[in-house]
Amino acid sequence: MKNSSRNLLAAACLSAGVVVAAPALAQEPPQPSAPAANQPSEPAAEAPAVSEEKLQSFVVAFAEVEKIKQEYSQRLQGAGSEGEQQQIQNEAGQKMLQAVQDKGISVDEYNQIIRAAQTDPALAERVTEAMGQAEQ
């Protein structure tokens, strides 16, 4: 049972990067993506080594991002108009970005860890273990 909850936790962790990445990318000027589309295995080759300190910062930031996602998901369901929904999404995105940065990790580092954990089983296991220890 504990192993299945760890797998669920890891899956949740990996999906969180999409939420944080989207607002971050929206703030940056668009960059050509065609070369990246032609090289799907390149990010795995560039996977950075993740220090224990960055891993702990990531885990704390991830927990905070999840709280924000839950809070704003409820608010989003109660939104009346598309404009109100957009405002709630923007506010949530800003809070998530701030939460990550406040935990001693950049948004880029946060997203790099998520991407690397998707292609590196050893890192995924480290993330899962750190998350399990943080819950205790």
Secondary structure, DSSP 8 states (H G I E B T S, - for coil): -HHHHHHHHHHHHHHHHHHHHHHHHHHS-----HHHHH-TTHHHHT-----HHHHHHHHHHHHHHHHHHHHHHHHHHT--SHHHHHHHHHHHHHHHHHHHHHTT--HHHHHHHHHHHHH-HHHHHHHHHHHHHHH-
